[in-house]
């Protein structure tokens, strides 16, 4: 009986190791899927996108699948976790400035809205898809930067303003030249008329 119990224990241990190490290798590979650059003005609201294809989520809607949001600058700050079922757990809610959309998580959308962007919010963000504990399936990077004030549409306005100034200068020069001609004394030949 003890030998049978030992054999069952060994078989169960081999099976457990196969499940943990054999199957887990295929799932836990932590692949970077997307790197996005997002810009925002200070004090504005910005959507940080995080969408995973349903095939990565699996068909079991009760599975222990969640996305963890982190902010990475010199250190990593965990912000929140959104489960596949829509449960949200905050670790740092940035003074209530993070809005989640838990009803969308079942479809693979784990995006968050960061409200009233502050200077210290500008950094790299990760949204990591976990399957169970400590098993990262994939992640996305979002680089949040400050919107520059010189946008392409503003360059068109600047070019139009420069063209208007140059046009005004040209008109002024032409008018000045024409005034000088009118102020010159008339020559004596122009006033001579010969009658025949």
CORKA-V683182 format. One record per residue. N is the residue number from 1. RES is the residue in three letters. PHI is phi in whole degrees, -180 to 180 (NA if undefined). BURIAL is I if it has 9 or more other ideal C-beta (glycine too) atoms within 8 Angstrom, else O. D_CENTER is the distance of its C-alpha to the mean C-alpha in Angstrom with 2 decimals. Layout:
N,RES,PHI,BURIAL,D_CENTER + N,RES,PHI,BURIAL,D_CENTER
This chain:
1,UNK,NA,O,62.69 + 2,UNK,-66,O,60.95 + 3,UNK,-66,O,60.36 + 4,UNK,-63,O,58.79 + 5,UNK,-64,O,56.49 + 6,UNK,-64,O,55.50 + 7,UNK,-63,O,54.76 + 8,UNK,-62,O,52.64 + 9,UNK,-63,O,50.75 + 10,UNK,-64,O,50.15 + 11,UNK,-62,O,49.02 + 12,UNK,-64,O,46.63 + 13,UNK,-66,O,45.22 + 14,UNK,-63,O,44.75 + 15,UNK,-62,O,43.04 + 16,UNK,-62,O,40.77 + 17,UNK,-63,I,39.88 + 18,UNK,-63,I,39.19 + 19,UNK,-65,I,36.84 + 20,UNK,-73,O,35.00 + 21,UNK,-94,O,34.96 + 22,UNK,-73,O,35.61 + 23,UNK,-73,I,33.33 + 24,UNK,-63,I,30.65 + 25,UNK,-61,O,30.06 + 26,UNK,-72,O,28.90 + 27,UNK,-89,I,26.43 + 28,UNK,-94,I,25.13 + 29,UNK,-120,I,23.63 + 30,UNK,47,I,20.09 + 31,UNK,-93,O,18.47 + 32,UNK,-75,I,14.98 + 33,UNK,-94,O,13.88 + 34,UNK,-144,O,10.44 + 35,UNK,-119,O,8.33 + 36,UNK,-116,I,4.94 + 37,UNK,-110,O,4.31 + 38,UNK,-120,I,2.80 + 39,UNK,-119,O,6.37 + 40,UNK,-151,I,8.76 + 41,UNK,-87,O,12.50 + 42,UNK,-62,O,14.46 + 43,UNK,71,O,16.01 + 44,UNK,-98,O,13.66 + 45,UNK,-99,I,11.95 + 46,UNK,-139,I,8.27 + 47,UNK,-90,I,7.45 + 48,UNK,-99,I,5.56 + 49,UNK,-77,I,6.75 + 50,UNK,-155,I,9.53 + 51,UNK,-126,O,12.36 + 52,UNK,-117,I,15.39 + 53,UNK,-64,O,18.30 + 54,UNK,-55,O,21.39 + 55,UNK,-65,O,23.44 + 56,UNK,-73,I,21.60 + 57,UNK,-83,I,22.46 + 58,UNK,82,O,26.10 + 59,UNK,-93,O,28.61 + 60,UNK,-82,O,29.74 + 61,UNK,-74,O,27.97 + 62,UNK,-101,O,29.72 + 63,UNK,-65,I,28.42 + 64,UNK,-83,O,27.00 + 65,UNK,-114,I,23.41 + 66,UNK,-153,I,20.53 + 67,UNK,-113,I,16.93 + 68,UNK,-112,I,16.55 + 69,UNK,-95,I,13.52 + 70,UNK,-131,I,13.90 + 71,UNK,-108,I,12.70 + 72,UNK,-123,I,13.88 + 73,UNK,-124,O,15.28 + 74,UNK,-74,O,19.01 + 75,UNK,-130,O,19.52 + 76,UNK,-103,O,17.86 + 77,UNK,-116,O,17.74 + 78,UNK,-76,I,17.89 + 79,UNK,-101,I,16.49 + 80,UNK,-164,I,17.57 + 81,UNK,-130,I,18.78 + 82,UNK,-120,I,18.77 + 83,UNK,-83,I,21.67 + 84,UNK,-60,I,22.23 + 85,UNK,-82,O,24.80 + 86,UNK,97,I,22.43 + 87,UNK,-77,O,23.75 + 88,UNK,-118,I,21.43 + 89,UNK,-126,O,22.38 + 90,UNK,-95,O,20.87 + 91,UNK,-110,O,21.50 + 92,UNK,-146,O,19.61 + 93,UNK,-95,I,18.62 + 94,UNK,52,I,17.88 + 95,UNK,66,O,20.86 + 96,UNK,81,O,20.09 + 97,UNK,-91,I,16.73 + 98,UNK,-103,I,14.94 + 99,UNK,-112,O,15.69 + 100,UNK,-110,I,15.86 + 101,UNK,-128,I,17.00 + 102,UNK,-62,I,19.64 + 103,UNK,-71,O,21.49 + 104,UNK,-89,I,18.73 + 105,UNK,-65,I,18.66 + 106,UNK,-62,I,21.83 + 107,UNK,-90,O,20.22 + 108,UNK,100,I,17.45 + 109,UNK,-98,I,14.70 + 110,UNK,-116,I,13.69 + 111,UNK,-64,I,10.63 + 112,UNK,-130,I,10.97 + 113,UNK,-109,I,11.03 + 114,UNK,-100,I,11.07 + 115,UNK,-96,O,13.84 + 116,UNK,49,O,15.26 + 117,UNK,-53,I,12.75 + 118,UNK,-108,O,15.06 + 119,UNK,-59,O,15.27 + 120,UNK,-75,O,15.44 + 121,UNK,-80,I,12.10 + 122,UNK,-76,O,10.42 + 123,UNK,-171,I,10.19 + 124,UNK,-91,I,9.14 + 125,UNK,-118,I,8.78 + 126,UNK,-120,I,10.69 + 127,UNK,-118,I,11.70 + 128,UNK,-109,I,15.14 + 129,UNK,-91,I,17.55 + 130,UNK,-109,I,21.05 + 131,UNK,-118,I,24.36 + 132,UNK,81,O,26.91 + 133,UNK,-89,O,27.14 + 134,UNK,61,O,25.54 + 135,UNK,-124,I,24.81 + 136,UNK,-80,I,21.24 + 137,UNK,-87,I,20.92 + 138,UNK,-161,I,17.43 + 139,UNK,-148,I,14.02 + 140,UNK,-127,I,10.38 + 141,UNK,-111,I,8.32 + 142,UNK,-128,I,4.81 + 143,UNK,-94,I,5.55 + 144,UNK,-97,I,5.43 + 145,UNK,-125,I,8.04 + 146,UNK,-85,O,10.72 + 147,UNK,-66,O,11.34 + 148,UNK,-79,O,14.49 + 149,UNK,-80,O,17.47 + 150,UNK,-102,O,18.84 + 151,UNK,-90,O,17.07 + 152,UNK,-56,O,18.90 + 153,UNK,-68,O,20.62 + 154,UNK,-73,I,21.82 + 155,UNK,-67,I,23.35 + 156,UNK,-65,O,25.34 + 157,UNK,-65,O,26.66 + 158,UNK,-64,O,27.64 + 159,UNK,-63,O,29.39 + 160,UNK,-65,O,31.24 + 161,UNK,-66,O,32.36 + 162,UNK,-64,O,33.69 + 163,UNK,-63,O,35.51 + 164,UNK,-65,O,37.05 + 165,UNK,-64,O,38.29 + 166,UNK,-63,O,39.80 + 167,UNK,-64,O,41.47 + 168,UNK,-62,O,42.97 + 169,UNK,-64,O,44.26 + 170,UNK,-63,O,45.82 + 171,UNK,-63,O,47.53 + 172,UNK,-62,O,48.82 + 173,UNK,-64,O,50.25 + 174,UNK,-64,O,51.94 + 175,UNK,-66,O,53.45 + 176,UNK,-65,O,54.69 + 177,UNK,-66,O,56.37 + 178,UNK,-67,O,58.00 + 179,UNK,-66,O,59.34 + 180,UNK,-64,O,60.91 + 181,UNK,-66,O,62.75 + 182,UNK,-71,O,64.12 + 183,UNK,-87,O,65.38 + 184,UNK,-72,O,67.39 + 185,UNK,-64,O,71.17 + 186,UNK,-76,O,72.55 + 187,UNK,-77,O,74.85 + 188,UNK,-69,O,78.54 + 189,UNK,-73,O,78.54 + 190,UNK,-72,O,76.19 + 191,UNK,-91,O,78.68 + 192,UNK,-83,O,81.69 + 193,UNK,-123,O,82.87 + 194,UNK,-107,O,85.83 + 195,UNK,-102,O,87.84 + 196,UNK,-114,O,89.83
